Amino acid sequence: MTSDIDIARAARLEPIAAVAAKIDIPETALIPYGRSIAKVDGDFVKSLEGRRDGRLVLVTAISPTPAGEGKTTTTVGLGDALRRIGERATICLREPSLGPVFGMKGGAAGGGRAQVVPMEQINLHFTGDFHAIGAAHNLLTAMIDNRVYWSGAQAIDPRRVSWRRVLDMNDRALRNIVVGLGGAANGFARESGFDITVASEVMAVFCLARDLPDLEARLGRIVVARNADKSPITAADVKAAGAMTVLLKDALQPNLAQTIEGTPAFVHGGPFANIAHGCNSVIATRAALKLSDWTVTEAGFGADLGAEKFLDIKCRIAGLDPDAAVLVATVRALKMHGGVAKEALGQENLAALRKGLSNLDRHVANLKKFGLPVVVALNAFDADTAEEQSVVLNHCRDTLGVPAALCRHWADGGAGAEDLARGLVDLVESGAKRGTFTPLYPGDMPLWEKLRTIAISIYGAADVMADKKIRDQFHELESQGYGRLPICIAKTQYSFSTDPALRGAPNGHLVPVREVRLAAGAGFIVAICGDIMTMPGLPRIPAAETIRIENGRIEGLF
């Protein structure tokens, strides 16, 4: 079977100026990174503000499994399919992190004949945005430690520095470290640690900022430490926001690439949805909306994480009004949610499939709570039987009352997703959406109740549990003026619960909160639940073991 990287290499890429011309971006607004990638000049992006918005479609998925769902692939295939049926479409994706590329997940540029290209550059250093984000984050860290060194504990209490370091690589040994060893010349010894770059608040700020002034203002609001009386110290207080903005100036300009079929693709920003808000940049999304009749974007992992955060955080902050949601499912993943082991997925099992449909049902019901019309994309695999596919499609139509389409974009590119594209257009243009979408909770709801609302309404939990110290932190945040911020829950992506082995649609479980982090610059509160880590580790056999260069070409990347 031809590999994804072989398919990507065989694609005939158009010059990036030709791709940009499809959505009326002039060549003078491009900052080329080779022949096939460009940044779009920030002044041109700003000039689009007066234009009307096109349609905004969110692609999300059922709870992920090792069987694979294909959310990014479906986003790419749908964008290609919309253009094939005569619609002016652009897709918006996140940039891949090097951690998963060299770890367990692999690349994040789609797959088969539904990929963004050039795949190797996108999955590796791309335009250097993540390096800039990491540098800006760690510059702030250095300036905090420098302020402590020169001012002593009077200005910043070294015991209350909450800002950690970041690295765009999975490295469990750096989760908890001690810095400042070696005597007075090296500062104050204290506990610290590393997060992966995609978990950085700088990444979240980067993806939610509207422009450079908004970026600098948000960076300045980041709370990094406390002084002796526990008053907050911000990045602006240590005079870091200006220099951080300088490091991010070029990175903030959105990246333009293309699909194998030449559909324009903005690939910009990349927070994970299991530890952050999981959406590409507001700047890229808003640019695509001004330049296209249809913008297809994705949110990370399952709808309980990615879609909820897209709607309750990104859309709330950016004032976006999505028109529909596409929910990606596969027969394989549904059978896993019904109890089938990965090794047995090649065998027809209608009973397990029907049992696993509970996961699909809850995600559809959850999306409807936001007032969004839903269409299900059943991503076909070769081992699926016709009867298994019919069970899912009939269930969507007869039980859930939502349209569904069988998709073969992995094998056939945009042609394999034309039924999905037509179904989506018909659904949106039929007026299925009534008014603006509705967030899950109002901004003035108490923070603890916002957390409980997500856990109970979206996860099917009985309640949230936390010790008194955690509950007191929520009250303290409200007293400090942060009560209107939305909640960003960090938890496992594999289950509605915090137990990754609990598949399907569990009910009545408890969601344990073990840590609360204020992301004042990004504009949300992070509740870390269960055993989720903000610095992942490598698996027993990481992908990096098989990535190499042979005869001048990268092998093993995908």
C-alpha positions as CSV (number, residue, x, y, z in Angstrom):
1,M,0.0,0.0,0.0
2,T,1.3,3.5,-0.9
3,S,2.2,5.4,2.3
4,D,1.0,8.9,3.1
5,I,4.4,10.4,2.6
6,D,4.7,8.7,-0.8
7,I,1.3,10.1,-1.8
8,A,2.3,13.6,-0.6
9,R,5.6,13.5,-2.5
10,A,3.8,12.4,-5.7
11,A,1.5,15.4,-5.5
12,R,2.1,18.2,-8.0
13,L,2.1,21.3,-5.8
14,E,1.0,24.6,-7.2
15,P,3.1,27.7,-6.7
16,I,1.8,29.3,-3.5
17,A,0.9,32.5,-5.4
18,A,-1.5,30.5,-7.5
19,V,-3.1,29.0,-4.4
20,A,-3.4,32.4,-2.8
21,A,-5.1,33.8,-5.9
22,K,-7.9,31.3,-5.5
23,I,-9.1,33.4,-2.5
24,D,-7.9,36.8,-3.8
25,I,-4.7,37.1,-1.8
26,P,-2.4,39.1,-4.0
27,E,1.2,38.0,-4.5
28,T,2.4,41.2,-2.9
29,A,0.8,40.1,0.4
30,L,2.8,36.9,0.5
31,I,6.0,36.3,2.4
32,P,7.3,33.1,0.8
33,Y,8.9,30.2,2.6
34,G,10.0,28.4,-0.5
35,R,7.7,27.7,-3.5
36,S,4.8,26.1,-1.6
37,I,4.4,27.9,1.8
38,A,4.0,31.5,2.6
39,K,3.0,33.7,5.4
40,V,0.2,36.3,4.7
41,D,1.2,39.8,5.5
42,G,-0.4,41.2,8.7
43,D,-1.4,44.5,7.1
44,F,-3.3,42.6,4.3
45,V,-5.1,40.5,6.9
46,K,-6.1,43.7,8.8
47,S,-7.4,45.2,5.6
48,L,-10.0,42.4,5.4
49,E,-11.9,43.5,8.5
50,G,-14.7,45.3,6.7
51,R,-15.7,42.3,4.6
52,R,-18.6,40.0,5.4
53,D,-18.0,36.6,6.9
54,G,-18.6,33.3,5.0
55,R,-19.9,30.1,6.6
56,L,-18.0,28.6,9.4
57,V,-18.0,24.8,9.8
58,L,-16.4,22.9,12.7
59,V,-15.1,19.4,12.2
60,T,-15.0,17.4,15.4
61,A,-15.1,13.7,16.3
62,I,-16.3,11.0,18.6
63,S,-13.9,10.1,21.5
64,P,-10.6,9.0,19.9
65,T,-9.4,5.5,20.0
66,P,-6.2,3.7,18.8
67,A,-8.4,2.6,15.8
68,G,-8.3,6.1,14.4
69,E,-11.1,8.5,13.4
70,G,-9.5,10.8,10.8
71,K,-10.7,14.2,11.9
72,T,-7.9,16.2,10.1
73,T,-8.3,13.9,7.1
74,T,-12.0,14.7,7.0
75,T,-11.4,18.4,7.3
76,V,-9.1,18.3,4.3
77,G,-11.4,16.0,2.3
78,L,-14.4,18.2,3.0
79,G,-12.6,21.3,2.0
80,D,-11.6,19.7,-1.3
81,A,-15.1,18.3,-1.8
82,L,-16.7,21.7,-1.3
83,R,-14.5,23.2,-4.0
84,R,-15.3,20.2,-6.3
85,I,-19.0,21.0,-6.1
86,G,-18.4,24.6,-6.9
87,E,-18.1,26.2,-3.5
88,R,-15.3,28.7,-2.5
89,A,-13.8,27.0,0.4
90,T,-10.7,27.3,2.7
91,I,-9.6,25.0,5.5
92,C,-8.0,26.1,8.8
93,L,-5.8,23.6,10.7
94,R,-3.4,23.6,13.7
95,E,0.3,23.2,13.2
96,P,1.8,19.9,14.3
97,S,3.9,19.7,17.5
98,L,7.2,17.9,17.3
99,G,6.4,16.0,20.5
100,P,3.7,13.8,18.9
101,V,5.5,13.6,15.6
102,F,8.5,11.9,17.2
103,G,6.3,10.2,19.9
104,M,3.1,8.2,19.4
105,K,0.6,10.1,17.3
106,G,2.7,10.8,14.3
107,G,2.1,13.8,11.9
108,A,-0.9,16.0,11.8
109,A,-1.3,16.9,8.1
110,G,-4.1,14.5,7.2
111,G,-3.6,11.2,5.3
112,G,-4.0,9.3,2.1
113,R,-5.3,11.6,-0.6
114,A,-6.6,14.1,1.9
115,Q,-3.5,15.9,3.1
116,V,-2.1,19.3,3.4
117,V,1.3,19.6,1.7
118,P,4.3,19.9,1.7
119,M,3.7,17.3,4.5
120,E,7.3,17.0,5.6
121,Q,7.9,20.7,6.2
122,I,4.5,21.1,7.9
123,N,5.2,18.2,10.3
124,L,8.7,19.4,11.1
125,H,9.9,23.0,11.6
126,F,7.4,24.6,9.1
127,T,7.8,28.4,9.4
128,G,9.3,28.3,12.8
129,D,6.2,29.5,14.7
130,F,6.5,27.0,17.5
131,H,10.2,27.9,18.0
132,A,9.2,31.6,18.3
133,I,6.5,30.7,20.9
134,G,8.9,28.6,22.9
135,A,11.5,31.4,22.8
136,A,9.0,34.0,23.9
137,H,7.8,31.8,26.8
138,N,11.3,31.0,28.0
139,L,12.4,34.7,27.6
140,L,9.6,35.5,30.1
141,T,10.9,32.7,32.4
142,A,14.4,34.2,32.3
143,M,13.2,37.7,33.0
144,I,11.2,36.4,36.0
145,D,14.3,34.7,37.5
146,N,16.4,37.8,36.7
147,R,13.9,40.0,38.6
148,V,14.1,37.6,41.6
149,Y,17.9,37.7,41.4
150,W,18.3,41.4,41.4
151,S,15.3,42.5,43.5
152,G,15.2,39.6,46.0
153,A,12.1,38.2,47.5
154,Q,10.7,41.7,48.2
155,A,9.4,42.0,44.6
156,I,8.7,38.4,43.7
157,D,8.4,35.6,46.3
158,P,10.5,32.8,44.7
159,R,8.3,30.3,46.4
160,R,5.3,31.6,44.5
161,V,6.7,31.6,40.9
162,S,4.1,29.7,38.9
163,W,5.6,30.2,35.4
164,R,7.4,27.1,34.2
165,R,9.5,26.5,31.1
166,V,8.5,24.8,27.8
167,L,10.0,22.5,25.2
168,D,8.3,21.3,22.0
169,M,9.2,17.6,22.7
170,N,7.9,14.9,24.9
171,D,10.3,14.5,27.9
172,R,8.9,13.1,31.1
173,A,12.1,13.7,33.0
174,L,11.6,17.4,32.8
175,R,8.1,17.5,34.3
176,N,9.4,18.4,37.8
177,I,12.9,19.9,38.3
178,V,14.9,22.1,40.6
179,V,16.5,25.2,39.3
180,G,18.9,27.7,40.8
181,L,21.3,25.2,42.2
182,G,25.0,26.1,42.6
183,G,25.0,28.9,45.1
184,A,24.0,32.6,45.2
185,A,25.4,33.4,41.8
186,N,22.8,31.2,40.1
187,G,19.8,32.6,41.8
188,F,17.3,31.1,44.3
189,A,16.9,27.3,44.3
190,R,13.3,26.4,43.8
191,E,11.1,23.7,42.3
192,S,9.9,24.2,38.7
193,G,9.3,22.1,35.6
194,F,8.7,22.0,31.9
195,D,5.4,21.8,29.9
196,I,5.2,21.0,26.2
197,T,5.1,24.2,24.1
198,V,1.5,23.5,23.0
199,A,0.4,23.8,26.6
200,S,2.1,27.2,27.1
201,E,-0.2,30.1,27.8
202,V,1.8,32.0,25.2
203,M,0.5,29.5,22.7
204,A,-3.1,30.1,23.9
205,V,-2.5,33.9,23.7
206,F,-1.0,33.6,20.3
207,C,-4.0,31.7,19.0
208,L,-6.6,34.0,20.6
209,A,-5.1,37.4,19.8
210,R,-6.7,39.5,17.1
211,D,-3.6,41.5,16.1
212,L,-0.2,42.6,17.5
213,P,-1.5,45.2,19.9
214,D,-4.0,42.6,21.3
215,L,-1.1,40.1,21.5
216,E,1.0,42.4,23.5
217,A,-1.8,43.4,25.9
218,R,-2.7,39.7,26.5
219,L,1.0,38.7,27.0
220,G,1.2,41.5,29.6
221,R,-1.8,40.1,31.5
222,I,-0.2,36.7,32.0
223,V,0.2,36.1,35.8
224,V,3.6,34.5,36.4
225,A,4.1,34.8,40.2
226,R,3.0,36.3,43.5
227,N,4.8,38.7,45.8
228,A,5.1,38.2,49.6
229,D,1.5,39.3,50.3
230,K,0.2,37.0,47.5
231,S,-0.6,39.9,45.0
232,P,-0.2,38.8,41.4
233,I,2.9,39.6,39.4
234,T,2.3,39.8,35.6
235,A,4.5,39.7,32.5
236,A,3.9,43.4,32.2
237,D,5.2,43.9,35.7
238,V,8.6,42.3,34.8
239,K,8.5,44.3,31.5
240,A,8.6,41.3,29.3
241,A,5.6,41.7,27.1
242,G,7.2,44.1,24.5
243,A,10.2,41.8,23.9
244,M,7.9,38.7,23.7
245,T,5.8,40.5,21.1
246,V,8.9,41.2,19.0
247,L,9.8,37.5,19.0
248,L,6.2,36.6,17.9
249,K,5.8,39.5,15.4
250,D,6.5,37.4,12.3
251,A,5.0,34.2,13.7
252,L,1.6,35.9,14.2
253,Q,1.2,36.3,10.4
254,P,-0.9,33.2,9.3
255,N,0.7,30.4,7.3
256,L,-0.8,29.5,3.9
257,A,-0.3,26.1,2.4
258,Q,-2.5,23.8,0.2
259,T,-4.1,20.4,0.0
260,I,-3.0,17.8,-2.5
261,E,-5.9,19.1,-4.6
262,G,-4.8,22.7,-4.3
263,T,-7.4,23.9,-1.8
264,P,-6.0,26.9,0.2
265,A,-5.2,25.9,3.8
266,F,-4.3,28.1,6.7
267,V,-2.1,26.1,9.1
268,H,-1.5,28.3,12.1
269,G,-1.1,27.8,15.9
270,G,-1.4,24.5,17.7
271,P,-2.6,24.1,21.3
272,F,-3.7,20.5,22.2
273,A,-7.3,20.1,23.3
274,N,-6.6,17.7,26.1
275,I,-4.4,20.2,27.9
276,A,-5.4,23.6,26.3
277,H,-8.1,24.9,24.1
278,G,-7.3,23.0,21.0
279,C,-8.0,25.4,18.1
280,N,-6.0,27.1,15.4
281,S,-5.5,30.9,15.5
282,V,-8.3,33.4,15.6
283,I,-6.3,35.4,13.0
284,A,-6.2,32.6,10.5
285,T,-9.9,31.7,11.0
286,R,-11.1,35.3,10.7
287,A,-9.0,35.8,7.5
288,A,-10.4,32.6,6.0
289,L,-14.0,33.7,6.8
290,K,-13.4,37.0,5.0
291,L,-11.8,35.3,2.0
292,S,-14.1,32.3,1.5
293,D,-17.7,31.4,1.3
294,W,-17.0,28.3,3.4
295,T,-14.3,28.0,6.1
296,V,-13.8,24.4,7.4
297,T,-11.8,24.2,10.7
298,E,-11.2,21.5,13.2
299,A,-10.9,21.3,17.0
300,G,-8.7,18.8,18.7
301,F,-9.6,15.3,19.9
302,G,-13.3,14.4,20.6
303,A,-16.2,16.9,20.7
304,D,-16.3,16.8,24.5
305,L,-12.9,18.5,24.5
306,G,-12.2,20.2,21.2
307,A,-15.7,21.2,20.2
308,E,-16.7,22.4,23.7
309,K,-13.6,24.6,24.0
310,F,-14.0,25.9,20.4
311,L,-17.5,27.0,21.2
312,D,-17.2,28.1,24.8
313,I,-13.7,29.7,24.6
314,K,-12.6,30.5,21.0
315,C,-16.1,31.5,19.7
316,R,-16.9,33.4,22.9
317,I,-13.6,35.4,22.9
318,A,-13.4,36.0,19.1
319,G,-17.1,36.6,18.5
320,L,-17.4,33.7,16.0
321,D,-20.8,32.3,15.1
322,P,-20.4,28.8,13.6
323,D,-23.0,27.5,11.2
324,A,-22.7,23.7,11.6
325,A,-20.7,20.9,13.0
326,V,-19.4,17.8,11.3
327,L,-18.9,14.9,13.6
328,V,-16.4,12.3,12.4
329,A,-16.9,8.6,13.3
330,T,-15.6,5.3,12.1
331,V,-17.0,1.7,12.4
332,R,-13.7,0.7,13.9
333,A,-13.7,3.3,16.7
334,L,-17.4,2.6,17.5
335,K,-16.7,-1.1,17.8
336,M,-13.9,-0.3,20.2
337,H,-16.3,1.8,22.3
338,G,-18.5,-1.2,22.2
339,G,-15.8,-3.3,23.8
340,V,-13.9,-4.9,20.9
341,A,-10.1,-5.1,21.2
342,K,-8.0,-3.4,18.5
343,E,-6.7,-6.8,17.2
344,A,-10.3,-8.0,16.5
345,L,-11.6,-4.9,14.7
346,G,-11.3,-6.6,11.3
347,Q,-14.2,-8.9,12.1
348,E,-17.8,-7.9,11.7
349,N,-19.4,-7.4,15.1
350,L,-22.8,-5.7,14.9
351,A,-23.6,-6.1,18.6
352,A,-20.5,-4.3,19.7
353,L,-21.1,-1.6,17.0
354,R,-24.6,-1.0,18.3
355,K,-23.3,-0.8,21.9
356,G,-20.5,1.7,20.8
357,L,-23.1,4.0,19.2
358,S,-23.7,5.4,22.6
359,N,-20.5,7.4,22.2
360,L,-21.7,8.9,18.9
361,D,-25.2,9.6,20.5
362,R,-23.8,11.7,23.3
363,H,-21.5,13.7,21.1
364,V,-24.4,14.5,18.8
365,A,-26.6,15.5,21.7
366,N,-23.9,17.6,23.2
367,L,-23.3,19.6,19.9
368,K,-27.1,20.2,19.7
369,K,-26.9,21.9,23.2
370,F,-25.0,24.7,21.5
371,G,-27.7,25.2,18.9
372,L,-25.7,23.8,16.1
373,P,-27.0,21.5,13.3
374,V,-24.9,18.4,13.0
375,V,-24.0,16.1,10.1
376,V,-22.1,12.8,10.7
377,A,-19.2,11.9,8.5
378,L,-18.7,8.1,8.6
379,N,-15.0,7.7,7.6
380,A,-14.8,4.4,5.7
381,F,-12.1,1.8,6.3
382,D,-11.4,-1.2,4.0
383,A,-12.3,-3.7,6.7
384,D,-15.8,-2.2,7.3
385,T,-18.6,-4.4,6.0
386,A,-21.6,-2.9,4.2
387,E,-23.9,-4.0,6.9
388,E,-21.8,-2.3,9.6
389,Q,-21.8,1.0,7.6
390,S,-25.6,0.7,7.1
391,V,-26.1,0.3,10.9
392,V,-24.4,3.6,11.6
393,L,-25.9,5.5,8.7
394,N,-29.4,4.2,9.5
395,H,-29.0,5.0,13.2
396,C,-28.1,8.6,12.4
397,R,-31.1,9.0,10.1
398,D,-33.7,7.1,12.0
399,T,-32.7,7.4,15.7
400,L,-30.7,10.6,15.9
401,G,-32.5,12.5,13.1
402,V,-29.2,13.9,11.7
403,P,-27.9,13.5,8.1
404,A,-24.9,11.3,7.6
405,A,-22.6,10.5,4.7
406,L,-20.2,7.7,4.0
407,C,-16.8,9.2,3.2
408,R,-13.9,7.8,1.2
409,H,-11.6,10.9,1.0
410,W,-8.6,9.0,2.3
411,A,-8.6,6.8,-0.8
412,D,-10.4,9.2,-3.3
413,G,-9.6,12.7,-2.1
414,G,-12.3,15.3,-2.4
415,A,-14.4,13.0,-4.7
416,G,-14.8,10.7,-1.8
417,A,-16.4,13.4,0.4
418,E,-18.8,15.0,-2.1
419,D,-21.8,13.4,-0.5
420,L,-20.7,15.0,2.8
421,A,-20.2,18.3,1.2
422,R,-23.6,18.4,-0.5
423,G,-25.3,17.2,2.7
424,L,-23.6,20.0,4.7
425,V,-24.5,22.7,2.2
426,D,-28.1,21.5,2.1
427,L,-28.3,21.4,5.9
428,V,-26.9,24.9,6.3
429,E,-28.8,26.5,3.5
430,S,-32.1,24.9,4.6
431,G,-32.0,27.1,7.7
432,A,-31.4,24.3,10.1
433,K,-29.6,26.7,12.4
434,R,-31.8,29.2,14.1
435,G,-30.1,32.4,15.3
436,T,-26.7,32.5,16.8
437,F,-25.2,29.6,18.6
438,T,-25.6,29.4,22.3
439,P,-22.6,28.9,24.7
440,L,-23.0,26.1,27.3
441,Y,-23.0,28.6,30.2
442,P,-23.2,32.4,30.8
443,G,-20.1,34.4,31.6
444,D,-21.5,35.5,35.0
445,M,-22.0,31.9,36.3
446,P,-19.6,31.2,39.2
447,L,-16.4,29.4,38.1
448,W,-17.1,26.2,40.1
449,E,-20.6,26.0,38.5
450,K,-19.1,26.5,35.0
451,L,-16.8,23.5,35.7
452,R,-19.7,21.4,37.0
453,T,-21.9,22.4,34.0
454,I,-19.3,21.1,31.6
455,A,-18.7,17.9,33.6
456,I,-22.4,17.1,34.1
457,S,-23.8,18.3,30.7
458,I,-21.0,17.2,28.4
459,Y,-19.2,14.4,30.2
460,G,-22.2,12.8,31.8
461,A,-20.6,13.0,35.2
462,A,-22.5,13.0,38.5
463,D,-20.3,15.8,39.9
464,V,-16.9,17.3,40.2
465,M,-14.7,16.6,43.3
466,A,-11.8,18.6,44.7
467,D,-10.3,19.3,48.1
468,K,-10.9,22.5,50.0
469,K,-7.6,24.0,48.7
470,I,-8.8,23.7,45.1
471,R,-12.3,25.1,45.9
472,D,-10.7,28.0,47.7
473,Q,-8.7,28.8,44.6
474,F,-11.8,29.2,42.6
475,H,-13.3,31.6,45.1
476,E,-10.0,33.5,45.3
477,L,-9.9,33.9,41.5
478,E,-13.4,35.3,41.6
479,S,-12.5,37.8,44.3
480,Q,-9.6,38.9,42.1
481,G,-11.9,39.7,39.2
482,Y,-11.5,36.6,37.0
483,G,-15.0,35.2,37.6
484,R,-16.3,35.9,34.1
485,L,-13.6,33.8,32.4
486,P,-14.5,30.5,30.7
487,I,-13.2,27.1,31.9
488,C,-10.6,25.0,30.0
489,I,-10.6,21.5,31.3
490,A,-7.4,19.5,30.9
491,K,-8.2,15.7,30.9
492,T,-7.7,12.5,28.9
493,Q,-9.1,12.6,25.4
494,Y,-9.9,8.9,25.3
495,S,-13.0,9.0,27.5
496,F,-15.9,11.2,28.6
497,S,-14.5,10.4,32.1
498,T,-11.0,11.0,33.5
499,D,-10.3,7.2,33.1
500,P,-8.9,6.6,29.6
501,A,-10.0,3.0,29.7
502,L,-13.7,3.8,30.2
503,R,-15.0,3.9,26.7
504,G,-18.5,4.4,25.3
505,A,-20.7,6.9,27.1
506,P,-20.2,6.5,30.9
507,N,-22.6,8.1,33.3
508,G,-22.4,9.0,37.0
509,H,-18.7,9.2,37.3
510,L,-16.8,11.9,39.3
511,V,-14.4,14.3,37.7
512,P,-11.4,14.9,40.1
513,V,-9.7,18.3,39.9
514,R,-6.1,18.2,41.1
515,E,-4.8,21.6,40.0
516,V,-6.1,25.0,38.9
517,R,-4.1,27.4,36.7
518,L,-5.0,31.0,35.8
519,A,-4.4,31.9,32.2
520,A,-5.3,35.6,32.5
521,G,-3.6,36.5,29.2
522,A,-5.4,33.9,27.2
523,G,-8.6,34.6,29.1
524,F,-9.6,31.3,30.7
525,I,-9.1,29.2,33.8
526,V,-7.4,25.8,33.4
527,A,-8.7,22.9,35.5
528,I,-6.4,19.9,35.4
529,C,-8.3,16.7,36.0
530,G,-7.3,13.1,36.6
531,D,-3.8,12.1,35.6
532,I,-3.5,14.3,32.5
533,M,0.1,15.6,32.0
534,T,1.0,19.0,30.5
535,M,4.4,17.4,29.5
536,P,3.8,14.1,27.8
537,G,6.2,11.2,27.8
538,L,7.4,9.1,24.9
539,P,5.8,5.7,24.4
540,R,7.8,2.4,24.8
541,I,8.6,2.5,21.0
542,P,8.6,6.2,19.9
543,A,8.1,7.1,16.3
544,A,11.6,8.7,16.4
545,E,13.2,5.3,16.4
546,T,12.2,4.7,12.7
547,I,12.5,8.3,11.4
548,R,15.7,8.7,9.3
549,I,17.2,10.0,6.1
550,E,17.8,7.5,3.3
551,N,19.3,8.6,0.0
552,G,18.6,12.2,0.9
553,R,15.0,11.7,1.7
554,I,13.1,11.6,5.1
555,E,11.7,8.2,5.8
556,G,9.5,6.9,8.6
557,L,7.8,10.3,9.3
558,F,4.3,9.0,8.5
